[in-house]
Amino acid sequence: MVQSAVEFLVPSTWEIEVAVAASAFLIASYWLFAYRVDGDDDDVGFDPSRNPDSGDAMFDKDKIGQLRGDTQTNAPYIIKVELLAAKNLIGANLNGTSDPYAIVNCGSEKRFSSMVPGSRNPMWGEEFNFPTDELPVKINVTIHDWDIIWKSTVLGSVTISVEREGQTGPVWHSLDSPSGQVCLNINAVKLPVNASRAITGYAGARRRVTLDQQGPTIVHLKPGPLQTIFDLLPDEVVEHSYSAALERSFLYHGRIYVSAWHICFHSNVFSKQMKVVVPLGDIDEIRRSQHAVINPAITIILRMGAGGHGVPPLGTPDGRVRYKFASFWNRNHTLKALQRRVNNYHAMLEVEKKERAESALRAHSSSKRGGGGKAQVKAPVDIAAVPVKSQAFIKEEVLVAIYNDVFPSTPEQFQNVLLADDSTYTNEYRSARKDKNLNIEPWHTAEEYDGQVREIKFRSICNSPMCPPDTAVTEWQHVVLSPDKKMLVFETVQQPHDVPFGSYFEVHCRWRLEVKEETSSVLDVRVGVHFKKWCLMQSKIKSGAIDEYKKEVEVMLEVALSHLKSHPSSSSRGDTDNNSNSSLPPIPENIS
């Protein structure tokens, strides 16, 4: 009986051979993958600078530098931390080595260095850029040992205080552990006032938060994976998602999520969470590569100074870091989609840059005061004689017609009675709409536009359930009367401040009056919403703004007709007109 039990418990020779062979296979596989991590990518017949849809270059190097300067920051300092090397680190592995990587913290910003396998004396040569508002600031560098399954082990950390501008040069800092030092080169650079710099890290999110400080962003949507997994802003939604695997010591299978500002990856293998959040502004190249020779892959290379986000990236000889993804259902389709998304992001930055310039120009023109305190709007003496082409005040391509009918006023009368500086018409119709805190600047000429411009500010009631009770609004107005006084164009641009996504769009409107008879004109009103950048619910915002402006036009016309009837003699102001005492046509009952 005892002998049978012993024979049952002791493994046979065949079982021992199978166990040894399986163990040897697992060790060899791990060794192979561990030492292939930092291998070079093979660009299999594919130029990473080419656009997937055409033969044009995906990223023109000169244009990249220009676009990188588009990101705005109010931070007066950039802290450049260069992680050079470490030595005498603790051996966390069974063979006495470690797989070290560093996490560099500056304020709320965090960057990951690449992982160096099997070394206690790693060499990195990687740079991390951090924006900061003031000095002194503390830099914390923590060295971890990468583990395939378990939580990473801390090998030591050090905190350095940056007190003033300047460069420290390479300095060895001792870690708060039994052994180990890290070599850092820190440079604090003060930026010029209102300078534009490309900020590394979560540049897109940081920039959008700055632009959105004008008012609250209320989004009545169920949080998606970008919010629940990566804790991104509520207005960021998944545009595309792909099944993929992140290459580390082995492939961590998960999913890639692509939004307007980020490429994100999430994996949960053996209960080890892997989260990567790459801002599109940090991407330098997206290239085709291979994993294990037969597995098509995609490599995302980040620009110098960006650092890794969420998971230690792979290193490159030139100091940039990269993430490699494999195991796609259709690698080429995913590659083209990612490259297209990055191209669209840079195109969006270019559009935003142009919009900021136009808004600044419009605000600057509207803030200039005309000399002499003129009591009425004066048309240019001879517009046709001026060969210079003026800039467009509004975006005509977004306008849709909302009103077209006969109006009992000439263009000149409309200008002199309703739009003059001493006219009470604007106050009357704003009061009829129950708007408050009205502030009207005087009309003045602007070099950039024909005619004259002015700026008005007020607080308007919001009727949408997504909006606060009222919102601050800035409206820029532009008026021009033709030399023969037979046509008048009155244009407005409204910028709401406290509504959701208020900084993302403007409401553009154009009133055009053309003489029909001696005392009447044809009035055409068009309105539209111009989106300065992409946002959620564009169609809802557009339809809501147009419907609201239709109601506003009804009030404006009703008050205008009443004001014209009460000021019939004002049509001759500033001009000897024989029709100054002519009676107005009857007020139409239906103005819509």
C-alpha positions as CSV (number, residue, x, y, z in Angstrom):
1,M,0.0,0.0,0.0
2,V,2.8,2.4,1.0
3,Q,4.8,1.5,-2.1
4,S,1.8,2.2,-4.4
5,A,1.3,5.6,-2.7
6,V,4.9,6.5,-3.2
7,E,4.8,5.5,-6.9
8,F,1.7,7.7,-7.3
9,L,3.3,10.8,-5.7
10,V,6.8,10.5,-7.3
11,P,6.7,11.8,-11.0
12,S,7.7,9.5,-13.7
13,T,10.7,10.1,-16.0
14,W,8.4,11.1,-18.8
15,E,6.6,13.7,-16.6
16,I,10.0,15.1,-15.5
17,E,11.1,15.4,-19.2
18,V,7.9,17.2,-20.2
19,A,8.1,19.7,-17.2
20,V,11.8,20.5,-17.9
21,A,11.1,21.0,-21.6
22,A,8.1,23.3,-20.9
23,S,10.2,25.3,-18.4
24,A,13.0,25.7,-20.8
25,F,10.6,26.8,-23.5
26,L,9.1,29.5,-21.2
27,I,12.5,30.7,-20.1
28,A,13.7,30.9,-23.7
29,S,10.6,32.7,-24.8
30,Y,10.8,35.3,-22.0
31,W,14.5,35.8,-22.7
32,L,13.8,36.3,-26.4
33,F,11.0,38.9,-25.9
34,A,12.8,40.7,-23.1
35,Y,15.9,41.3,-25.3
36,R,13.9,42.2,-28.4
37,V,12.2,45.1,-26.6
38,D,14.7,47.7,-27.6
39,G,15.3,46.3,-31.1
40,D,15.0,48.6,-34.0
41,D,11.8,48.9,-36.0
42,D,11.8,47.7,-39.6
43,D,10.2,50.0,-42.0
44,V,9.0,47.4,-44.4
45,G,8.9,49.3,-47.7
46,F,7.0,52.2,-46.1
47,D,8.1,55.8,-45.8
48,P,6.8,57.1,-42.5
49,S,6.8,60.7,-43.8
50,R,4.2,59.8,-46.5
51,N,0.5,60.3,-46.2
52,P,-1.4,57.1,-46.5
53,D,-3.9,58.5,-48.9
54,S,-1.5,60.3,-51.2
55,G,2.1,60.5,-52.0
56,D,2.5,63.8,-50.1
57,A,4.6,64.0,-47.0
58,M,2.6,63.4,-43.9
59,F,4.6,65.8,-41.7
60,D,6.6,68.5,-43.4
61,K,9.5,69.2,-41.0
62,D,9.2,73.0,-41.4
63,K,5.5,72.9,-40.9
64,I,5.8,70.7,-37.8
65,G,8.0,73.3,-36.2
66,Q,5.4,76.0,-37.0
67,L,2.5,74.0,-35.8
68,R,4.2,73.1,-32.6
69,G,4.4,76.8,-31.8
70,D,0.6,77.1,-32.0
71,T,-0.1,75.7,-28.6
72,Q,-0.7,78.6,-26.2
73,T,0.4,78.6,-22.6
74,N,0.3,81.1,-19.8
75,A,3.1,79.4,-18.0
76,P,6.1,81.8,-17.8
77,Y,8.7,79.0,-17.3
78,I,9.6,75.7,-19.0
79,I,11.6,73.2,-16.9
80,K,13.7,70.9,-19.0
81,V,14.7,67.8,-17.2
82,E,17.3,65.6,-18.9
83,L,17.5,62.1,-17.5
84,L,21.0,61.0,-18.4
85,A,21.7,57.8,-16.4
86,A,21.6,55.9,-13.1
87,K,24.2,53.7,-11.4
88,N,24.4,51.2,-8.6
89,L,20.7,50.5,-8.5
90,I,19.2,47.8,-6.3
91,G,19.0,44.4,-8.0
92,A,15.3,43.5,-7.9
93,N,15.4,40.5,-10.2
94,L,16.4,37.0,-9.1
95,N,19.6,37.2,-11.2
96,G,20.7,40.4,-9.4
97,T,19.7,42.8,-12.1
98,S,16.8,45.2,-12.6
99,D,14.6,46.5,-15.4
100,P,14.6,50.2,-14.4
101,Y,12.5,53.0,-15.7
102,A,11.9,56.5,-14.2
103,I,8.8,58.5,-13.5
104,V,9.5,62.3,-13.5
105,N,7.0,64.5,-11.7
106,C,6.8,68.3,-11.8
107,G,3.6,69.7,-10.1
108,S,0.6,67.8,-11.5
109,E,2.5,66.7,-14.6
110,K,4.0,63.2,-14.8
111,R,6.3,61.6,-17.5
112,F,7.6,58.1,-18.0
113,S,11.0,57.2,-19.3
114,S,11.8,54.1,-21.3
115,M,12.6,50.8,-19.6
116,V,16.2,49.5,-19.8
117,P,16.1,45.7,-19.4
118,G,18.6,43.7,-17.2
119,S,20.7,46.6,-16.0
120,R,21.7,48.2,-12.7
121,N,23.5,51.0,-14.5
122,P,21.0,52.2,-17.2
123,M,21.7,54.9,-19.8
124,W,18.7,57.0,-20.9
125,G,19.6,60.3,-22.4
126,E,15.9,61.4,-22.5
127,E,14.4,64.9,-22.0
128,F,11.2,66.0,-20.4
129,N,9.7,69.5,-20.6
130,F,7.3,70.8,-18.0
131,P,5.5,74.1,-18.0
132,T,5.2,75.9,-14.6
133,D,3.8,79.2,-13.4
134,E,6.4,80.2,-10.9
135,L,9.7,79.3,-9.2
136,P,10.8,77.6,-7.0
137,V,9.4,74.2,-8.1
138,K,10.1,70.7,-7.0
139,I,11.2,67.9,-9.4
140,N,10.7,64.3,-8.2
141,V,12.4,61.4,-10.0
142,T,11.4,57.9,-8.9
143,I,13.1,54.8,-10.3
144,H,11.0,51.7,-10.6
145,D,11.7,48.1,-11.6
146,W,9.4,46.8,-14.3
147,D,7.6,43.6,-13.7
148,I,5.6,41.6,-16.2
149,I,2.7,40.8,-14.0
150,W,3.2,42.2,-10.5
151,K,3.2,45.8,-9.4
152,S,6.5,47.6,-10.2
153,T,9.0,47.8,-7.3
154,V,10.4,51.2,-6.3
155,L,14.2,51.3,-6.4
156,G,14.5,54.8,-5.0
157,S,13.6,58.4,-5.5
158,V,15.0,61.9,-5.2
159,T,13.4,65.4,-5.0
160,I,15.3,68.4,-6.4
161,S,14.2,72.0,-5.9
162,V,14.6,74.4,-8.8
163,E,15.0,77.8,-7.2
164,R,15.9,80.1,-10.2
165,E,16.6,80.2,-13.9
166,G,19.5,78.6,-15.5
167,Q,21.1,75.2,-16.1
168,T,22.6,73.0,-13.4
169,G,24.7,70.8,-15.7
170,P,24.9,67.0,-15.2
171,V,24.7,66.3,-11.5
172,W,24.6,62.9,-9.7
173,H,21.8,62.8,-7.1
174,S,21.7,60.0,-4.4
175,L,18.4,58.1,-4.1
176,D,16.6,57.5,-0.8
177,S,17.5,53.8,-0.9
178,P,20.5,51.7,0.3
179,S,22.3,52.3,-3.0
180,G,21.7,54.1,-6.3
181,Q,22.3,57.5,-7.9
182,V,20.6,59.2,-10.8
183,C,22.3,61.8,-13.1
184,L,20.1,64.8,-14.1
185,N,20.6,68.0,-16.1
186,I,17.9,70.6,-15.2
187,N,17.4,73.8,-17.1
188,A,14.8,76.4,-16.1
189,V,14.0,78.8,-19.0
190,K,11.8,81.9,-18.7
191,L,9.5,82.5,-21.6
192,P,8.8,85.9,-23.1
193,V,5.4,87.5,-22.3
194,N,2.6,86.0,-24.4
195,A,5.0,83.6,-25.9
196,S,3.7,80.5,-27.7
197,R,5.4,77.2,-27.0
198,A,4.5,73.6,-27.7
199,I,4.0,72.1,-24.2
200,T,4.7,68.5,-23.8
201,G,2.5,66.1,-21.8
202,Y,-1.2,66.6,-21.8
203,A,-0.8,69.6,-24.0
204,G,-4.2,69.3,-25.7
205,A,-6.2,68.9,-22.5
206,R,-4.2,71.7,-20.7
207,R,-4.8,74.1,-23.6
208,R,-8.5,73.4,-23.9
209,V,-9.1,73.9,-20.2
210,T,-7.4,77.3,-20.5
211,L,-9.7,78.3,-23.4
212,D,-12.8,77.1,-21.6
213,Q,-12.2,79.2,-18.5
214,Q,-14.8,81.7,-19.8
215,G,-17.7,79.6,-18.6
216,P,-18.9,76.2,-17.4
217,T,-19.0,73.3,-19.8
218,I,-22.1,71.2,-19.1
219,V,-22.5,68.0,-21.1
220,H,-25.6,65.9,-20.5
221,L,-24.0,62.7,-21.8
222,K,-23.2,59.3,-20.2
223,P,-19.5,59.1,-19.5
224,G,-17.6,57.0,-22.1
225,P,-14.4,55.0,-21.8
226,L,-12.3,58.1,-22.1
227,Q,-13.8,59.4,-19.0
228,T,-14.2,56.2,-17.0
229,I,-10.8,54.7,-17.8
230,F,-8.6,57.7,-18.6
231,D,-10.3,60.5,-16.7
232,L,-10.3,62.8,-19.7
233,L,-12.6,65.8,-20.2
234,P,-16.3,65.2,-20.6
235,D,-16.5,66.7,-24.1
236,E,-14.0,64.2,-25.5
237,V,-15.6,61.3,-27.2
238,V,-14.3,58.1,-29.0
239,E,-14.2,58.6,-32.8
240,H,-12.6,55.2,-33.5
241,S,-11.5,52.2,-31.6
242,Y,-9.3,49.2,-32.6
243,S,-8.3,45.9,-31.0
244,A,-4.5,45.9,-30.5
245,A,-1.7,44.8,-28.3
246,L,1.0,46.9,-26.6
247,E,4.5,45.5,-26.9
248,R,6.4,45.3,-23.7
249,S,8.1,42.2,-22.3
250,F,5.3,40.4,-24.2
251,L,2.2,41.6,-25.9
252,Y,-0.5,43.1,-23.6
253,H,-3.7,42.8,-25.5
254,G,-6.3,45.6,-25.2
255,R,-7.9,48.3,-27.2
256,I,-6.9,51.6,-28.8
257,Y,-9.3,54.6,-28.5
258,V,-8.9,57.6,-30.8
259,S,-10.4,61.0,-30.1
260,A,-9.9,64.5,-31.4
261,W,-7.1,65.2,-29.0
262,H,-5.6,61.8,-27.8
263,I,-4.7,58.3,-28.8
264,C,-5.4,56.1,-25.8
265,F,-4.7,52.4,-25.0
266,H,-6.1,50.3,-22.2
267,S,-5.2,46.7,-21.3
268,N,-5.9,44.5,-18.3
269,V,-3.9,41.3,-18.6
270,F,-3.3,39.2,-15.4
271,S,-5.0,42.0,-13.5
272,K,-2.1,44.4,-14.5
273,Q,-3.7,47.6,-15.7
274,M,-1.9,49.3,-18.7
275,K,-3.1,52.8,-19.6
276,V,-1.4,54.9,-22.3
277,V,-2.7,58.5,-23.1
278,V,-0.8,60.1,-26.0
279,P,-1.7,63.7,-26.9
280,L,-1.8,64.1,-30.6
281,G,0.4,67.2,-30.3
282,D,3.2,65.1,-28.9
283,I,3.3,62.7,-31.9
284,D,6.3,63.1,-34.2
285,E,5.8,60.1,-36.4
286,I,3.5,57.2,-37.0
287,R,5.3,54.5,-38.9
288,R,4.7,51.0,-40.1
289,S,6.8,48.3,-38.3
290,Q,6.9,44.6,-37.5
291,H,6.8,42.6,-34.3
292,A,8.4,39.1,-34.2
293,V,8.9,39.3,-38.0
294,I,5.5,38.0,-38.9
295,N,3.2,40.3,-36.8
296,P,2.5,43.7,-38.5
297,A,2.7,46.5,-36.1
298,I,2.4,50.3,-35.8
299,T,5.0,52.5,-34.0
300,I,4.1,55.9,-32.6
301,I,7.2,58.0,-32.0
302,L,6.8,61.0,-29.7
303,R,8.7,64.2,-30.2
304,M,11.8,65.1,-28.2
305,G,10.9,66.2,-24.6
306,A,7.4,64.7,-24.6
307,G,8.2,61.6,-22.5
308,G,5.9,58.6,-22.0
309,H,2.3,58.8,-20.7
310,G,1.0,56.1,-18.4
311,V,3.3,53.2,-19.3
312,P,7.1,53.2,-19.8
313,P,7.7,53.6,-23.6
314,L,10.4,52.1,-25.7
315,G,13.6,54.1,-26.3
316,T,15.2,55.2,-29.6
317,P,18.8,56.1,-30.3
318,D,18.0,59.8,-30.9
319,G,16.5,60.3,-27.5
320,R,12.8,60.1,-28.6
321,V,10.5,57.6,-27.1
322,R,7.9,55.4,-28.8
323,Y,5.0,53.0,-28.3
324,K,4.6,49.9,-30.5
325,F,1.2,48.3,-31.1
326,A,0.6,45.0,-32.9
327,S,-2.0,42.3,-33.4
328,F,-4.4,44.5,-35.5
329,W,-7.2,43.0,-37.5
330,N,-6.2,45.3,-40.3
331,R,-2.9,47.1,-39.7
332,N,-2.9,49.2,-42.9
333,H,-6.4,50.5,-42.3
334,T,-5.6,51.5,-38.7
335,L,-2.3,53.1,-39.8
336,K,-4.1,55.3,-42.3
337,A,-6.8,56.2,-39.8
338,L,-4.3,57.3,-37.1
339,Q,-2.2,59.3,-39.6
340,R,-5.4,61.0,-40.9
341,R,-6.4,61.8,-37.3
342,V,-3.0,63.5,-36.6
343,N,-3.2,65.4,-39.9
344,N,-6.7,66.6,-39.0
345,Y,-5.4,67.7,-35.5
346,H,-2.7,69.9,-37.1
347,A,-5.2,71.3,-39.6
348,M,-7.5,72.1,-36.6
349,L,-4.6,73.9,-34.9
350,E,-4.0,75.9,-38.1
351,V,-7.6,76.9,-38.3
352,E,-7.7,77.9,-34.6
353,K,-4.6,80.0,-35.1
354,K,-6.3,81.8,-38.0
355,E,-9.5,82.2,-35.9
356,R,-7.6,83.7,-33.0
357,A,-5.9,86.2,-35.3
358,E,-9.2,87.2,-36.9
359,S,-10.9,87.5,-33.5
360,A,-8.1,89.6,-32.1
361,L,-8.2,91.8,-35.2
362,R,-12.0,92.2,-34.9
363,A,-11.7,93.0,-31.2
364,H,-8.9,95.4,-31.8
365,S,-10.8,97.2,-34.6
366,S,-13.9,97.5,-32.5
367,S,-12.0,98.9,-29.5
368,K,-10.6,101.8,-31.4
369,R,-12.4,105.1,-30.7
370,G,-13.2,107.5,-33.5
371,G,-12.3,111.1,-33.1
372,G,-14.7,113.9,-32.4
373,G,-17.5,111.8,-30.9
374,K,-19.7,111.6,-34.0
375,A,-23.4,111.5,-33.4
376,Q,-24.2,109.4,-36.4
377,V,-22.6,106.7,-38.7
378,K,-20.9,108.2,-41.7
379,A,-20.4,106.1,-44.8
380,P,-17.0,106.3,-46.5
381,V,-16.8,109.1,-49.0
382,D,-16.1,106.9,-52.0
383,I,-15.7,103.2,-51.4
384,A,-15.3,102.4,-55.1
385,A,-12.3,104.7,-55.3
386,V,-10.4,102.7,-52.7
387,P,-8.5,99.8,-54.4
388,V,-7.6,98.0,-51.2
389,K,-9.6,94.9,-50.6
390,S,-11.0,94.8,-47.1
391,Q,-11.3,91.7,-45.0
392,A,-14.6,89.9,-44.6
393,F,-16.2,90.6,-41.2
394,I,-18.3,87.4,-41.1
395,K,-18.2,83.9,-42.6
396,E,-20.8,84.1,-45.4
397,E,-20.6,80.4,-46.1
398,V,-22.3,79.5,-42.8
399,L,-25.3,81.9,-43.3
400,V,-28.8,80.7,-43.9
401,A,-31.8,82.9,-44.8
402,I,-34.3,83.5,-42.1
403,Y,-36.2,86.6,-43.3
404,N,-36.9,88.4,-46.6
405,D,-39.5,91.0,-46.9
406,V,-40.2,94.7,-47.7
407,F,-39.1,97.0,-44.9
408,P,-40.6,100.6,-44.6
409,S,-37.3,102.4,-44.6
410,T,-34.5,103.4,-46.9
411,P,-31.0,102.2,-46.2
412,E,-29.9,105.7,-45.2
413,Q,-32.9,106.2,-42.9
414,F,-32.1,102.8,-41.3
415,Q,-28.6,103.9,-40.6
416,N,-29.3,107.4,-39.3
417,V,-32.4,106.5,-37.2
418,L,-31.6,103.1,-35.9
419,L,-27.8,102.7,-35.8
420,A,-26.5,106.2,-34.9
421,D,-24.5,106.7,-31.7
422,D,-27.3,108.9,-30.2
423,S,-30.1,106.5,-31.2
424,T,-32.0,104.8,-28.4
425,Y,-33.0,101.9,-30.7
426,T,-30.4,99.4,-29.4
427,N,-31.4,100.2,-25.8
428,E,-35.1,99.8,-26.6
429,Y,-34.9,96.3,-28.2
430,R,-32.3,95.1,-25.6
431,S,-34.7,96.2,-22.9
432,A,-37.6,94.4,-24.7
433,R,-35.5,91.2,-24.6
434,K,-34.8,91.8,-20.9
435,D,-31.1,92.0,-21.5
436,K,-29.1,93.7,-18.8
437,N,-25.7,95.5,-18.3
438,L,-25.7,97.0,-21.8
439,N,-22.6,98.8,-22.8
440,I,-22.4,100.4,-26.2
441,E,-19.1,101.7,-27.7
442,P,-19.3,104.5,-30.3
443,W,-18.9,103.8,-34.0
444,H,-15.5,104.4,-35.6
445,T,-13.7,103.6,-38.8
446,A,-11.5,100.5,-39.0
447,E,-8.6,100.1,-41.5
448,E,-9.3,96.4,-41.9
449,Y,-13.0,96.7,-42.9
450,D,-15.1,99.0,-45.1
451,G,-17.6,101.2,-43.2
452,Q,-17.5,101.5,-39.5
453,V,-17.5,99.1,-36.5
454,R,-18.3,99.1,-32.8
455,E,-18.6,96.8,-29.9
456,I,-21.4,96.2,-27.5
457,K,-21.6,94.0,-24.3
458,F,-24.6,92.8,-22.4
459,R,-26.0,89.9,-20.4
460,S,-28.7,87.9,-22.2
461,I,-31.2,85.5,-20.9
462,C,-30.7,81.8,-21.8
463,N,-33.7,79.7,-22.6
464,S,-31.9,76.4,-23.2
465,P,-32.0,73.9,-20.3
466,M,-28.3,73.2,-20.8
467,C,-27.4,76.8,-20.2
468,P,-27.1,79.0,-17.1
469,P,-30.0,81.5,-16.5
470,D,-28.1,84.2,-18.3
471,T,-24.8,84.7,-20.1
472,A,-22.4,87.5,-20.9
473,V,-22.3,88.3,-24.6
474,T,-19.9,90.4,-26.7
475,E,-21.2,91.6,-30.0
476,W,-19.1,93.2,-32.7
477,Q,-21.1,95.2,-35.3
478,H,-20.1,96.4,-38.7
479,V,-22.1,98.7,-41.0
480,V,-21.4,100.0,-44.5
481,L,-23.6,102.2,-46.8
482,S,-23.0,102.2,-50.5
483,P,-21.9,105.5,-52.1
484,D,-25.2,105.8,-53.9
485,K,-27.0,105.1,-50.6
486,K,-29.1,102.4,-52.2
487,M,-27.8,99.5,-50.2
488,L,-26.8,99.0,-46.6
489,V,-25.0,96.0,-45.1
490,F,-25.2,95.5,-41.3
491,E,-23.2,92.6,-39.9
492,T,-22.9,91.3,-36.4
493,V,-20.7,88.6,-34.6
494,Q,-21.9,87.4,-31.3
495,Q,-19.6,85.6,-28.8
496,P,-21.4,84.1,-25.8
497,H,-19.2,83.4,-22.8
498,D,-21.0,81.4,-20.2
499,V,-22.8,78.8,-22.2
500,P,-21.5,75.3,-22.8
501,F,-18.7,75.4,-25.5
502,G,-19.2,79.1,-25.6
503,S,-15.6,79.7,-26.7
504,Y,-16.0,77.1,-29.5
505,F,-18.4,79.0,-31.7
506,E,-19.7,82.4,-32.8
507,V,-23.1,83.5,-34.2
508,H,-22.7,85.5,-37.4
509,C,-25.5,87.5,-38.9
510,R,-26.0,89.8,-41.9
511,W,-28.8,92.4,-42.6
512,R,-28.9,93.6,-46.2
513,L,-31.2,96.5,-47.2
514,E,-31.6,97.4,-50.9
515,V,-33.9,100.2,-52.1
516,K,-37.1,99.1,-53.7
517,E,-39.2,102.2,-53.8
518,E,-38.7,105.8,-52.6
519,T,-39.6,105.0,-48.9
520,S,-39.0,101.2,-48.7
521,S,-36.4,98.6,-49.1
522,V,-36.1,94.8,-49.4
523,L,-34.6,93.5,-46.1
524,D,-32.8,90.2,-46.2
525,V,-31.6,88.7,-42.9
526,R,-29.2,85.7,-42.8
527,V,-27.7,84.0,-39.7
528,G,-25.4,81.1,-39.1
529,V,-23.1,79.5,-36.5
530,H,-19.3,79.5,-37.2
531,F,-17.4,76.8,-35.2
532,K,-13.9,77.9,-34.5
533,K,-13.0,74.3,-33.5
534,W,-14.7,71.0,-33.2
535,C,-17.0,70.3,-30.3
536,L,-19.8,68.0,-29.3
537,M,-23.4,68.6,-30.4
538,Q,-22.6,70.9,-33.2
539,S,-25.9,70.4,-34.9
540,K,-27.8,71.0,-31.7
541,I,-25.9,74.2,-31.0
542,K,-26.4,75.4,-34.6
543,S,-30.1,74.8,-34.6
544,G,-30.6,76.3,-31.1
545,A,-28.7,79.4,-32.0
546,I,-30.5,80.0,-35.3
547,D,-33.9,79.5,-33.6
548,E,-33.0,81.9,-30.8
549,Y,-31.8,84.5,-33.3
550,K,-35.1,84.2,-35.3
551,K,-36.9,85.2,-32.1
552,E,-34.5,88.0,-31.6
553,V,-35.1,89.3,-35.2
554,E,-38.8,89.4,-34.5
555,V,-38.2,91.7,-31.5
556,M,-35.7,93.8,-33.4
557,L,-38.0,94.4,-36.3
558,E,-41.0,95.2,-34.1
559,V,-39.0,97.7,-32.0
560,A,-37.4,99.1,-35.2
561,L,-40.8,99.8,-36.8
562,S,-42.0,101.4,-33.6
563,H,-38.9,103.5,-33.4
564,L,-39.1,104.6,-37.0
565,K,-42.8,105.6,-36.6
566,S,-41.9,107.7,-33.5
567,H,-39.0,109.4,-35.3
568,P,-40.2,110.2,-38.8
569,S,-38.2,113.4,-39.2
570,S,-34.9,111.7,-38.3
571,S,-34.4,110.5,-41.8
572,S,-33.0,113.9,-42.9
573,R,-30.3,114.0,-40.2
574,G,-27.0,115.1,-41.5
575,D,-28.4,115.5,-45.1
576,T,-30.9,117.8,-46.9
577,D,-33.4,115.3,-48.1
578,N,-36.8,116.3,-49.6
579,N,-38.4,113.2,-48.2
580,S,-37.8,114.1,-44.6
581,N,-41.5,114.7,-43.9
582,S,-42.9,111.7,-45.8
583,S,-45.1,109.4,-43.9
584,L,-44.0,105.8,-43.3
585,P,-46.0,102.9,-44.7
586,P,-48.2,101.1,-42.3
587,I,-46.5,98.7,-39.9
588,P,-47.0,95.1,-41.1
589,E,-48.9,92.8,-38.8
590,N,-46.8,89.8,-39.5
591,I,-43.1,90.5,-39.5
592,S,-42.0,86.9,-39.7
